[in-house]
Amino acid sequence: MNLSPATFQFAACVAIASGAASLYLGAPNQRWLSRRLPARLSRVSGAALLLIGVVLWSGAVELSTAIFATLVMTMLLLIVFPCLGALRTIIGNAP
């Protein structure tokens, strides 16, 4: 079965977003859940999903580009997730 590069890129983005969310939800100061996820499970599953994202992305581009894109997307998401948590807190406390 021959998949298009766009399919690999989409699957990689989903895996990376899931991995970053898993890392965020295991952090002690996360604001999405009332209690954080177990730290060890969250870190292991997040790292595994990020690695899967690199492997999927390398199916469409070179390995160095896949690593770079994964790191950039992870940095972006780990900035956006706390902002979304703060927005949720602000909206929840609105009169």
Rosetta silent file (secondary structure, phi, psi, omega in degrees, C-alpha in Angstrom):
SEQUENCE: MNLSPATFQFAACVAIASGAASLYLGAPNQRWLSRRLPARLSRVSGAALLLIGVVLWSGAVELSTAIFATLVMTMLLLIVFPCLGALRTIIGNAP
SCORE:     score description
SCORE:     0.000 S_00000001
   1 L     0.000  126.486 -176.951    0.000    0.000    0.000 S_00000001
   2 L  -105.612  108.477 -179.151    1.500    3.298   -1.094 S_00000001
   3 L   -93.414  149.967 -179.850    0.440    6.215    1.120 S_00000001
   4 L   -76.665  158.157  177.062    0.874    9.837    0.146 S_00000001
   5 H   -60.260  -31.602  179.426    3.281   12.128    2.030 S_00000001
   6 H   -64.623  -33.864  177.307    0.315   14.171    3.235 S_00000001
   7 H   -65.698  -43.563  177.055   -1.036   11.101    5.036 S_00000001
   8 H   -62.813  -41.849 -178.828    2.275   10.613    6.846 S_00000001
   9 H   -66.240  -41.478  178.493    2.394   14.294    7.770 S_00000001
  10 H   -64.580  -45.448  178.727   -1.154   14.296    9.122 S_00000001
  11 H   -63.242  -37.197  177.797   -0.561   11.152   11.172 S_00000001
  12 H   -65.678  -41.887  178.640    2.691   12.635   12.482 S_00000001
  13 H   -63.078  -40.319  178.003    0.933   15.847   13.527 S_00000001
  14 H   -64.813  -44.274  179.717   -1.732   13.866   15.381 S_00000001
  15 H   -64.207  -41.665 -179.248    0.899   11.759   17.155 S_00000001
  16 H   -68.040  -42.637  177.935    2.958   14.813   18.101 S_00000001
  17 H   -63.244  -39.684  177.633   -0.079   16.731   19.379 S_00000001
  18 H   -66.715  -40.154  178.669   -1.120   13.707   21.437 S_00000001
  19 H   -65.467  -43.430  178.317    2.390   13.309   22.806 S_00000001
  20 H   -65.656  -39.189  177.587    2.662   16.976   23.773 S_00000001
  21 H   -64.651  -38.862  177.824   -0.783   16.844   25.400 S_00000001
  22 H   -63.710  -43.071  176.911    0.264   13.764   27.354 S_00000001
  23 H   -63.181  -41.537 -179.908    3.387   15.540   28.592 S_00000001
  24 H   -66.043  -42.734 -176.937    1.350   18.613   29.535 S_00000001
  25 H   -71.256  -14.550  175.243   -1.335   16.663   31.375 S_00000001
  26 L   -90.833   -6.224 -179.107    1.322   14.942   33.496 S_00000001
  27 L   -76.192  146.364 -177.680    2.796   18.256   34.652 S_00000001
  28 L   -65.680  -26.684 -176.446    2.012   19.379   38.207 S_00000001
  29 L  -103.293   19.421  178.959    0.778   22.823   37.096 S_00000001
  30 L   -67.287  151.138 -175.172   -1.486   21.754   34.229 S_00000001
  31 L  -121.199   14.979 -179.830   -4.901   23.439   34.183 S_00000001
  32 L   -89.276  -38.564 -176.798   -6.998   21.160   31.981 S_00000001
  33 L  -112.900  157.983  177.879   -7.878   18.443   34.486 S_00000001
  34 L   -69.167  -32.282  175.738   -8.713   18.638   38.175 S_00000001
  35 L  -129.932  144.094 -179.354   -5.894   16.145   38.864 S_00000001
  36 L   -73.790  160.668  175.240   -2.830   15.530   36.757 S_00000001
  37 L   -71.606  158.444  175.346   -2.166   12.239   35.031 S_00000001
  38 L   -56.488  130.522 -170.948    0.351    9.861   36.634 S_00000001
  39 H   -61.603  -47.960 -176.095    3.745   11.409   35.892 S_00000001
  40 H   -64.435  -46.154  179.319    5.651    8.301   34.798 S_00000001
  41 H   -62.482  -41.662 -179.750    2.889    7.028   32.515 S_00000001
  42 H   -64.499  -42.775 -179.283    2.411   10.475   31.029 S_00000001
  43 H   -68.126  -43.339 -178.897    6.105   10.965   30.315 S_00000001
  44 H   -66.141  -46.598 -179.814    6.615    7.525   28.796 S_00000001
  45 H   -67.852  -37.266  177.180    3.524    7.704   26.593 S_00000001
  46 H   -63.767  -45.333  178.564    4.302   11.294   25.578 S_00000001
  47 H   -64.466  -39.356  178.951    7.880   10.441   24.606 S_00000001
  48 H   -64.393  -42.381  179.010    6.699    7.353   22.702 S_00000001
  49 H   -66.144  -37.269  176.542    4.131    9.383   20.767 S_00000001
  50 H   -65.674  -39.213  177.193    6.731   12.020   19.910 S_00000001
  51 H   -65.591  -40.731  175.874    9.061    9.298   18.659 S_00000001
  52 H   -61.570  -39.035  176.987    6.235    7.818   16.588 S_00000001
  53 H   -61.108  -41.571  177.655    5.669   11.290   15.172 S_00000001
  54 H   -63.598  -44.162 -179.145    9.310   11.515   14.100 S_00000001
  55 H   -63.690  -44.013  179.061    9.133    8.089   12.470 S_00000001
  56 H   -64.139  -42.917 -177.795    5.901    8.943   10.644 S_00000001
  57 H   -67.813  -30.989  179.116    7.215   12.289    9.504 S_00000001
  58 L   -70.575  -10.873  172.856   10.415   10.697    8.231 S_00000001
  59 L   -74.105  -16.804 -178.950    8.219    8.753    5.819 S_00000001
  60 L  -111.109  -28.419 -177.881    7.521   12.024    4.022 S_00000001
  61 L  -134.519  178.459  177.877   10.720   14.047    4.563 S_00000001
  62 L   -69.415  160.208 -175.742   14.341   13.470    5.563 S_00000001
  63 H   -61.692  -41.782 -179.625   15.113   12.459    9.145 S_00000001
  64 H   -64.191  -38.421  176.871   16.748   15.764   10.085 S_00000001
  65 H   -68.099  -37.575  178.594   13.728   17.667    8.826 S_00000001
  66 H   -64.975  -41.791  178.423   11.399   15.307   10.700 S_00000001
  67 H   -65.300  -44.619  179.142   13.282   15.866   13.964 S_00000001
  68 H   -61.132  -46.684 -179.163   13.272   19.625   13.452 S_00000001
  69 H   -63.781  -38.160  178.234    9.561   19.730   12.629 S_00000001
  70 H   -64.423  -44.738  179.698    8.745   17.572   15.659 S_00000001
  71 H   -64.924  -41.544  179.179   10.709   19.823   17.988 S_00000001
  72 H   -64.450  -45.933 -179.494    9.161   22.983   16.562 S_00000001
  73 H   -65.117  -38.580  178.239    5.635   21.614   16.786 S_00000001
  74 H   -64.925  -44.359  177.911    6.238   20.364   20.335 S_00000001
  75 H   -60.345  -44.111  179.378    7.578   23.754   21.436 S_00000001
  76 H   -61.068  -46.486 -178.402    4.593   25.505   19.898 S_00000001
  77 H   -67.793  -35.838  179.372    2.092   23.171   21.541 S_00000001
  78 H   -74.492   -8.854  169.533    3.771   23.360   24.946 S_00000001
  79 H   -91.033  -40.063 -176.170    3.321   27.138   24.746 S_00000001
  80 H   -72.590  -39.233 -176.426   -0.282   26.989   23.517 S_00000001
  81 H   -59.125  -46.680  176.640   -1.557   24.361   25.993 S_00000001
  82 H   -64.140  -32.750  177.176   -0.926   26.455   29.151 S_00000001
  83 H   -65.376  -40.091  176.709   -2.500   29.454   27.414 S_00000001
  84 H   -65.911  -36.780  176.124   -5.615   27.393   26.699 S_00000001
  85 H   -64.997  -40.180  177.357   -5.659   26.279   30.344 S_00000001
  86 H   -66.852  -40.216  177.577   -5.435   29.894   31.503 S_00000001
  87 H   -62.471  -40.141  177.497   -8.208   30.875   29.099 S_00000001
  88 H   -62.203  -40.734  178.770  -10.365   28.076   30.487 S_00000001
  89 H   -65.786  -43.299 -179.842   -9.733   29.369   34.022 S_00000001
  90 H   -64.340  -44.717  179.777  -10.564   32.952   33.026 S_00000001
  91 H   -66.955  -36.550  179.281  -13.763   31.940   31.244 S_00000001
  92 H   -68.485  -26.673 -179.703  -14.744   29.682   34.155 S_00000001
  93 L   -95.876    2.276  179.994  -14.340   32.543   36.654 S_00000001
  94 L   -67.659  142.254 -178.833  -16.263   35.084   34.576 S_00000001
  95 L   -70.382    0.000    0.000  -19.337   36.517   36.331 S_00000001
